[in-house]
Amino acid sequence: MWLTDGRRSLLVEGERLARVEEGRRGRRFEAITPGLQDAHAHPLYWGMALRGLDLSGLKDPEEVAMKAAERAKALPRGAWLEGQGFLFPKPPPPGLLDRAAPENPVFFRSRDYHSAWINRLAAERAGLTAETAPPEGGAFLRGEDGVPYVLLERAQELVVPHLPPPSPEDLERGLRDFASRGYTAVHAMGYEPPEALDWALGLELPVRLWWALPRGTWRGRTPGWRGDLHLAGVKFFADGALGSRTAWMHTPYPDGSTGMPLDSLEAILEEGEAALRAGFTLAVHAIGTRAVEGVLEVFHRLAPLAREKGLRLRMEHVQHVRDEALPLFSGLPLALSLQPLHLLEDQHLVRAFGLPAREAFRFRSLLATGLPLALGSDAPVAPPQYALNLEAATRHPLTPEESLSPEEVLLGHTLGAAQAAGWEDYGRLQAGMRADLTLFEGGRPVGRVYRGNLELF
């Protein structure tokens, strides 16, 4: 079968395109696939991360403090020092960042973005004292004098307004980086401030965008396509994340805690019903076993309305699932949005926290529910590298029987992601489909080769 748009022709072999006959100077490529999608990302914050201090893979607070001290030397006195990516097995000692950067306020986000480590000067800039109470859905770790120095979950929001604000340039930088890695579409997952949507609408987009607004910000907006941007969802958070020990679990962490719910299940049900009636779907973050089961209960109650509206619900992460929860997935109008690459780091936390390994990252078990799997990176939590998802999903280090095949990983970035987005005309190579294509060389995506509607004959 041949594919043509009147300018060049491509030979179709199943779900892959074997060679480009015109438009690429006669070069032969390893493979061209339907356009890759990152089904869960935060492109604005990825763009900001690209200009911040990269702390990825660092597990020792002393090493992070050394990097802070080095970067602070190049900054003007009083300028903010920002970074992200650390993953500590236990909380850092108080006072360490004060000594590393005494003249610069420091705000370092953890790898999962669910906690932040700050110094005294940052606390002063934000007006945090020993008497400051954490907000609902947030918590503090305090130094000996009672001043917060680790901010969990929504406690970060007390400092964020004092940071240098994000900009349209950050969003554009992030989106162009996705395109450079071979992605043709990105699902922006509702962590960006509401004004970021307007920034995106003002850009010449290098990728197609599926966009979710944060809970409480969607009223007054109308879902639908605007050029290459599809405003489609409302994002909720049922719990936190494993690295910050805020994922809501049945099995307790070593300190006896079980994480924390963020948006209550009642709030997700109530606002979620209103959003569905307005034509938005729901994308609900659920990592811990208690969060997953609570969201499933909510989705079973909302399923009739979702079907009536022709909408597919989304559960984001679905990272820890008990055996008794698996039958509850089947039959729901639901897509499961997973990020296998988190397993490469979180496997160590699962072991360190003594959590049941067989409940973590259940790729094969979730695929067996019959629901679409959509794969992404959660950038900036992890870099948007297709190869990392491929490595983690096909070679599961905790429970190898939960591994996927390379073909299933590709489907998760193409057809599965399209199904999660509600894009029935995307993710496959057949007549009437949008034919965004991704070029692979040496087993990795290296760039887009086409965006547009092609004709099959």
C-alpha positions in Angstrom: 0.0 0.0 0.0 1.3 3.5 -0.8 0.7 6.7 1.0 0.8 10.0 -0.8 0.0 13.7 -0.3 0.8 14.6 -3.9 4.4 15.6 -3.2 6.0 12.5 -1.9 5.2 8.8 -1.6 5.8 6.3 1.2 5.6 2.5 1.3 3.4 1.2 4.1 4.4 -2.0 5.9 1.9 -2.7 8.6 2.1 0.0 11.2 5.5 1.2 10.0 6.8 3.0 6.9 9.9 1.3 5.5 11.3 4.0 3.2 10.9 7.5 1.9 10.9 7.6 -1.9 11.0 11.4 -2.2 11.7 14.5 -0.1 14.6 13.0 1.8 17.3 12.9 -0.9 16.8 9.3 -1.4 17.9 8.3 2.1 16.7 5.0 3.5 15.5 5.0 7.1 15.2 2.3 9.7 11.5 3.0 10.3 8.9 5.7 10.2 5.9 5.2 12.6 2.7 7.0 13.4 3.7 10.2 15.2 4.8 9.6 18.8 2.9 11.3 21.5 3.9 12.1 25.1 0.7 11.3 26.9 1.5 13.0 30.1 3.8 16.0 30.4 4.1 19.6 31.6 5.6 21.5 28.7 5.8 24.8 30.4 7.7 23.4 33.4 9.9 21.3 31.1 10.9 24.5 29.4 11.7 26.1 32.7 13.7 23.0 33.8 15.8 23.3 30.7 17.1 26.7 32.1 17.3 25.6 35.8 19.9 23.7 37.8 19.6 20.0 36.8 19.7 17.9 40.0 18.6 14.7 38.3 19.7 11.4 39.9 21.2 13.1 43.0 20.4 11.3 46.2 22.8 12.9 48.6 21.8 16.3 50.1 25.5 17.2 50.5 26.1 16.8 46.8 23.1 18.9 46.0 24.3 21.6 48.4 27.7 21.6 46.6 26.0 22.2 43.3 24.0 25.0 44.9 27.1 26.7 46.2 28.8 26.5 42.8 25.8 27.9 41.0 25.3 30.7 43.6 28.8 32.0 42.9 27.7 33.0 39.4 24.4 34.7 40.5 23.9 38.3 41.7 23.3 38.6 45.4 19.6 38.1 46.1 18.8 36.4 42.8 16.7 33.2 43.1 18.5 29.9 42.7 16.1 27.3 41.2 16.6 23.6 40.3 14.8 20.3 40.2 15.4 16.6 40.1 16.8 15.4 43.5 15.5 12.2 45.1 16.4 11.7 48.7 15.6 8.5 50.6 15.1 10.5 53.7 14.7 14.2 54.4 17.7 16.5 54.1 19.2 18.0 57.2 18.1 21.6 58.1 20.6 24.4 57.6 22.5 22.8 54.8 21.2 25.1 52.0 21.6 28.1 54.3 25.4 27.4 54.4 25.6 26.6 50.7 23.9 29.8 49.4 23.6 32.3 52.3 23.0 35.3 49.9 20.5 33.7 47.5 17.0 32.4 48.1 17.0 28.7 47.0 14.0 26.7 45.8 14.8 23.2 44.7 12.0 20.8 43.6 12.2 17.1 44.1 12.2 14.8 41.1 8.5 14.2 41.4 7.7 17.9 41.9 5.6 17.0 45.0 8.1 18.6 47.5 10.6 21.4 47.6 13.7 22.1 49.6 14.3 25.8 50.5 16.8 27.8 52.5 16.1 30.4 55.2 16.3 33.3 52.8 13.6 31.7 50.6 11.4 31.3 53.7 11.9 34.9 54.6 11.0 36.1 51.0 7.8 34.1 51.3 7.0 35.2 54.9 7.3 31.7 56.3 7.9 31.6 60.1 7.6 29.1 62.9 4.0 30.3 63.3 3.0 29.7 59.7 0.4 26.9 59.3 0.6 24.7 56.2 -2.3 25.0 53.7 -4.9 22.3 53.2 -3.3 19.5 51.1 0.2 20.5 52.2 2.7 20.0 55.1 6.0 21.2 56.3 9.2 19.8 57.7 10.6 22.4 60.1 14.1 23.2 61.3 15.0 23.4 65.0 13.7 26.9 65.2 10.3 25.8 63.6 10.8 27.6 60.3 9.8 25.4 57.3 12.6 24.1 55.1 10.9 21.2 53.2 7.5 22.0 51.6 5.3 19.0 50.9 2.6 19.1 48.2 0.5 22.3 48.2 2.7 24.0 50.8 5.0 24.8 47.8 2.3 27.3 46.7 3.3 29.6 49.6 6.6 30.2 47.9 5.9 29.8 44.2 4.3 33.3 43.8 7.6 34.8 45.0 9.7 33.0 42.3 10.5 34.5 38.9 7.3 33.9 36.9 7.1 31.5 34.0 6.8 33.0 30.5 5.6 32.1 27.0 9.2 31.7 26.1 9.5 28.8 28.6 6.5 27.1 27.1 7.8 27.5 23.6 11.2 26.2 24.6 9.6 23.1 26.1 7.4 22.3 23.1 10.3 22.7 20.7 12.3 20.3 22.7 9.6 17.7 22.5 9.5 18.2 18.7 13.2 17.8 18.5 12.9 14.4 20.2 10.5 13.1 17.6 7.2 13.8 19.3 4.3 15.1 17.2 1.8 15.6 20.0 2.0 16.3 23.7 -0.7 16.0 26.4 -0.3 19.0 28.7 -1.5 17.8 32.1 -3.1 20.7 34.0 -0.3 21.7 36.3 0.5 24.9 34.3 -1.2 28.1 35.4 -4.4 28.9 33.6 -2.7 31.7 31.6 -0.4 29.2 29.9 -3.3 28.1 27.8 -3.5 31.6 26.3 0.2 31.6 25.7 -0.1 28.3 23.9 -2.9 29.7 21.7 -0.6 32.6 20.7 2.3 30.3 19.6 3.0 28.7 16.3 2.8 25.2 17.8 5.6 22.7 16.8 3.4 19.8 18.0 -0.3 19.1 18.5 -1.5 19.7 22.0 -4.1 18.0 24.2 -4.7 20.4 27.1 -6.1 19.9 30.6 -6.9 22.8 32.8 -6.3 22.6 36.6 -9.3 22.0 38.8 -11.3 25.1 39.5 -10.0 27.0 36.4 -12.1 25.6 33.6 -15.4 27.4 34.1 -15.9 30.1 31.4 -13.8 28.0 28.9 -15.3 26.0 26.1 -13.7 22.6 25.2 -12.8 21.9 21.6 -10.1 22.4 18.9 -8.4 25.7 18.4 -5.9 25.1 15.5 -3.5 22.4 16.7 -4.6 22.7 20.3 -7.4 20.6 21.8 -8.8 22.0 25.0 -10.3 18.8 26.4 -9.7 18.0 30.1 -9.8 19.0 33.7 -7.0 17.8 36.0 -7.5 16.6 39.6 -5.0 15.2 42.1 -6.2 12.3 44.3 -2.8 12.0 46.1 0.8 13.0 46.0 3.9 11.0 44.9 6.1 8.1 46.1 9.3 10.0 46.4 7.8 12.6 48.7 6.0 9.8 50.7 2.6 11.5 49.9 1.3 8.8 47.6 -1.9 7.6 49.4 -1.2 3.9 50.2 -2.7 1.0 52.1 0.8 -0.3 53.1 2.4 2.3 55.4 5.8 3.9 54.8 8.6 3.2 57.3 7.6 6.2 59.5 4.1 4.8 59.8 2.4 7.3 57.5 0.3 6.3 54.5 0.6 9.4 52.4 -2.1 12.0 51.9 -5.2 12.7 49.7 -5.1 16.1 48.0 -8.4 16.7 46.2 -11.0 14.8 48.2 -12.9 12.1 46.4 -16.1 14.0 47.1 -14.7 17.1 45.4 -13.5 15.1 42.4 -17.0 13.6 42.1 -18.8 16.9 42.5 -16.7 19.1 40.2 -16.0 16.2 37.9 -19.7 15.8 37.2 -20.0 19.5 36.4 -17.0 19.4 34.1 -18.4 16.4 32.2 -21.7 18.1 31.7 -19.8 21.1 30.2 -18.0 18.7 27.7 -14.7 18.3 29.5 -13.2 14.9 30.3 -11.4 14.2 33.6 -7.7 13.4 34.1 -7.2 12.3 37.7 -3.7 11.8 39.2 -3.7 8.6 41.3 -0.4 6.9 42.4 -1.0 5.1 45.6 -3.2 2.0 46.1 -5.8 3.9 48.2 -5.9 6.8 45.6 -6.4 4.3 42.7 -9.2 2.5 44.4 -10.9 5.7 45.5 -10.8 7.2 42.0 -12.1 3.9 40.5 -15.1 4.3 42.9 -15.7 7.9 41.6 -15.3 6.8 38.0 -17.9 4.0 38.3 -20.3 6.7 39.6 -19.5 9.0 36.7 -19.3 6.4 33.9 -22.9 6.7 32.8 -22.5 10.4 32.3 -19.2 10.0 30.5 -20.8 7.5 28.1 -23.7 9.8 27.5 -21.3 12.6 26.6 -19.1 10.3 24.5 -16.1 11.0 26.6 -13.3 8.7 27.8 -12.1 9.3 31.4 -8.4 9.2 32.3 -6.5 8.0 35.3 -2.9 9.3 35.4 0.0 7.3 36.7 -1.9 4.3 38.2 1.5 3.3 39.8 0.5 1.0 42.6 -2.5 -1.4 42.2 -3.6 -4.2 44.5 -4.9 -7.5 43.1 -8.4 -6.8 44.4 -8.6 -3.6 42.4 -7.8 -5.0 39.0 -11.3 -6.3 38.2 -12.7 -2.8 38.9 -11.0 -1.4 35.8 -12.7 -3.5 33.1 -15.6 -2.0 31.3 -15.1 1.6 32.3 -15.0 4.3 29.7 -11.4 4.9 30.8 -7.8 5.2 29.5 -4.8 4.5 31.7 -1.9 7.0 31.4 1.4 5.5 32.6 5.0 6.6 32.7 7.1 3.4 32.8 10.4 5.4 33.0 9.6 6.3 36.6 10.2 2.7 37.5 13.9 3.1 36.8 14.2 5.4 39.9 11.2 4.4 41.9 12.2 0.7 42.1 14.7 1.8 44.8 12.0 3.6 46.8 9.7 0.6 46.6 12.4 -1.6 48.1 13.5 1.1 50.6 10.0 1.7 51.8 9.2 -2.0 52.1 6.2 -1.7 49.7 4.8 -4.8 47.9 6.8 -5.0 44.7 4.2 -6.9 42.8 1.7 -4.0 43.3 4.1 -1.5 41.6 4.0 -0.6 37.9 1.6 -3.3 36.7 1.9 -2.8 33.0 0.9 -6.2 31.8 -1.9 -6.6 34.4 -3.4 -3.2 33.4 -3.1 -4.0 29.7 -5.1 -7.2 30.4 -8.0 -5.1 31.6 -8.7 -4.3 28.0 -8.4 -0.5 28.5 -6.1 1.6 26.4 -2.6 2.3 27.8 -1.2 5.7 27.0 2.5 6.3 27.7 4.3 9.5 28.6 7.2 10.9 30.6 5.7 13.4 33.1 8.4 15.8 32.1 10.0 17.6 33.9 9.8 14.8 36.5 11.7 12.8 33.9 13.2 13.7 30.5 10.8 12.9 27.6 13.0 10.1 26.2 11.2 7.3 24.4 14.1 5.0 25.0 13.7 5.2 28.7 10.1 4.2 28.6 11.1 1.3 26.2 13.8 0.2 28.6 11.7 0.3 31.7 8.5 -1.2 30.2 10.2 -4.1 28.4 12.6 -5.0 31.2 10.6 -4.6 34.5 13.3 -4.7 37.3 10.8 -5.5 40.1 8.4 -8.0 38.4 9.6 -9.1 35.0 6.2 -10.8 34.2 4.7 -7.3 34.2 6.9 -6.3 31.2 5.5 -5.2 27.8 6.8 -5.9 24.4 8.5 -3.2 22.3 5.4 -3.2 20.0 3.1 -2.6 22.9 5.3 0.3 24.0 5.1 1.8 20.5 1.3 1.4 20.6 1.2 3.2 24.0 2.9 6.2 22.4 0.7 6.2 19.3 -2.7 4.5 19.2 -3.2 4.2 23.0 -2.3 7.9 23.5 -4.7 8.9 20.7 -7.5 6.9 22.4 -6.8 8.6 25.7 -7.0 11.9 24.0 -10.3 11.0 22.3 -8.6 11.4 18.9 -10.3 8.8 16.7 -8.5 10.0 13.6 -4.9 9.8 15.0 -2.3 7.2 15.9 -2.8 4.7 13.0 -1.9 4.5 9.3 -5.1 4.1 7.4 -7.4 6.1 5.2 -8.9 9.2 6.8 -6.4 9.3 9.7 -4.1 12.3 10.5 -0.7 11.1 9.4 1.8 12.8 11.6 5.0 10.6 11.3 8.1 10.0 13.4 11.4 9.0 12.0 13.5 6.4 13.8 17.2 5.9 13.3 19.4 3.5 15.3 16.3 2.4 17.3 15.5 5.9 18.6 13.2 8.7 17.4 15.2 11.5 15.9 12.6 13.8 14.5 9.3 14.3 12.7 9.1 13.8 9.0 5.6 15.0 8.3 2.5 16.6 9.8 -0.8 16.6 7.9 -3.5 14.5 6.3 -2.3 11.9 3.8 -4.3 9.8 1.4 -4.0 6.0 1.3 -4.5 4.1 -1.9 
